Amino acid sequence: QVQLVESGGGLVQAGGSLRLSCAASGRTLSTNAMGWFRQAPGKEREFVAAISWNSGTTDYADSVKGRFTISRDNARNTVGLQMNSLKPEDTAVYYCARGKSYYIRPGRDEYDYWGQGTQVTVSS
């Protein structure tokens, strides 16, 4: 079984930066795409970013393009999300997830393992 653990969430002011990390255990994920999703209260979980560990291909939601950067370190089996120029609208619980295959996809049902989530709160 694959276990994902997020860290790095917290309270930040608008315009600030925050870096999230996701540590994977149970299996090396070098051939699986990895993604970040977020969910605000009363809203559906939405795609944020994804990365293919082998190809280096990335994809971002339009709402975070130019502000967020996804990265991965296969040797450490970790995935990062650097978030800059944060806005109150970015407030949500952020989840990392493992893709079901090598390909990166934006849909929730295309990921099979999920972390517990880490809260990110951006104040005005």
C-alpha positions as CSV (number, residue, x, y, z in Angstrom):
1,Q,0.0,0.0,0.0
2,V,1.1,3.5,-0.8
3,Q,1.0,6.2,1.9
4,L,1.2,9.9,1.2
5,V,1.8,12.5,3.8
6,E,1.6,16.2,3.2
7,S,3.3,18.9,5.2
8,G,4.0,22.6,5.0
9,G,0.5,24.0,5.3
10,G,-0.3,26.9,7.5
11,L,-1.5,30.5,7.8
12,V,0.0,33.1,5.5
13,Q,-0.8,36.6,4.4
14,A,-2.0,37.5,0.9
15,G,1.0,37.9,-1.4
16,G,3.1,35.5,0.7
17,S,4.6,32.2,-0.2
18,L,4.3,28.7,1.1
19,R,5.9,25.4,0.1
20,L,4.1,22.1,0.5
21,S,5.7,18.7,0.5
22,C,4.4,15.2,0.0
23,A,6.3,12.2,1.2
24,A,5.5,8.8,-0.3
25,S,6.1,5.5,1.4
26,G,5.3,1.9,0.8
27,R,6.5,1.8,-2.8
28,T,8.7,3.8,-5.1
29,L,6.6,5.9,-7.4
30,S,9.1,6.7,-10.1
31,T,6.8,5.7,-12.9
32,N,3.6,7.3,-11.6
33,A,2.3,10.7,-12.2
34,M,1.7,12.8,-9.1
35,G,-0.7,15.6,-8.5
36,W,-2.0,18.2,-6.1
37,F,-5.6,19.0,-5.5
38,R,-7.4,21.3,-3.2
39,Q,-10.8,21.6,-1.6
40,A,-12.5,24.6,0.0
41,P,-15.4,24.2,2.4
42,G,-18.6,23.6,0.4
43,K,-16.8,23.1,-2.8
44,E,-15.7,20.2,-4.9
45,R,-12.1,19.0,-4.9
46,E,-10.3,20.6,-7.8
47,F,-7.2,19.9,-9.7
48,V,-4.2,22.2,-9.0
49,A,-1.1,20.7,-10.6
50,A,0.4,17.4,-11.8
51,I,3.8,16.1,-12.8
52,S,5.1,13.0,-14.5
53,W,8.1,11.7,-12.6
54,N,9.9,10.2,-15.6
55,S,9.2,12.7,-18.3
56,G,9.2,15.9,-16.3
57,T,5.9,17.0,-18.0
58,T,3.8,19.3,-15.9
59,D,0.2,20.6,-16.0
60,Y,-1.4,23.4,-14.0
61,A,-4.9,24.7,-13.4
62,D,-5.4,28.1,-15.0
63,S,-6.0,29.6,-11.6
64,V,-2.5,28.9,-10.4
65,K,-0.4,29.2,-13.5
66,G,2.5,31.5,-13.0
67,R,2.2,31.3,-9.3
68,F,2.6,27.7,-8.3
69,T,5.3,25.3,-9.3
70,I,5.2,21.5,-8.9
71,S,8.4,19.5,-8.5
72,R,9.5,16.0,-7.6
73,D,12.5,14.3,-6.3
74,N,12.4,10.6,-7.2
75,A,15.5,9.7,-5.0
76,R,13.7,11.1,-1.9
77,N,10.2,10.0,-3.1
78,T,8.8,13.4,-2.5
79,V,6.6,15.9,-4.4
80,G,6.7,19.6,-3.8
81,L,4.4,22.5,-4.5
82,Q,5.8,26.0,-4.3
83,M,3.1,28.5,-3.9
84,N,3.9,32.2,-4.5
85,S,1.7,35.3,-4.6
86,L,-0.9,33.6,-2.6
87,K,-4.5,34.9,-2.7
88,P,-7.3,34.4,-0.2
89,E,-9.0,32.3,-2.9
90,D,-6.2,29.8,-2.5
91,T,-7.5,28.9,0.9
92,A,-8.3,25.2,1.0
93,V,-7.2,21.8,2.2
94,Y,-4.4,20.7,-0.2
95,Y,-4.0,17.0,-1.1
96,C,-1.3,15.2,-2.9
97,A,-2.3,12.1,-4.9
98,R,-0.7,9.4,-7.0
99,G,-1.8,9.0,-10.5
100,K,-3.0,5.6,-11.7
101,S,-0.5,5.6,-14.5
102,Y,2.5,7.2,-16.1
103,Y,0.3,9.8,-17.7
104,I,-0.7,13.1,-16.0
105,R,-4.4,13.7,-15.8
106,P,-6.5,16.4,-14.1
107,G,-9.5,14.2,-13.0
108,R,-9.9,13.1,-9.4
109,D,-10.9,9.6,-10.5
110,E,-7.6,9.2,-12.3
111,Y,-5.7,9.1,-9.0
112,D,-5.7,6.1,-6.7
113,Y,-3.9,7.1,-3.5
114,W,-4.4,10.3,-1.5
115,G,-2.8,12.0,1.4
116,Q,-4.7,13.2,4.5
117,G,-4.5,16.8,3.4
118,T,-2.9,19.9,4.8
119,Q,-4.7,23.2,5.5
120,V,-3.6,26.4,3.7
121,T,-5.2,29.6,4.9
122,V,-4.5,32.9,3.2
123,S,-5.6,36.0,5.0
124,S,-6.3,39.4,3.4
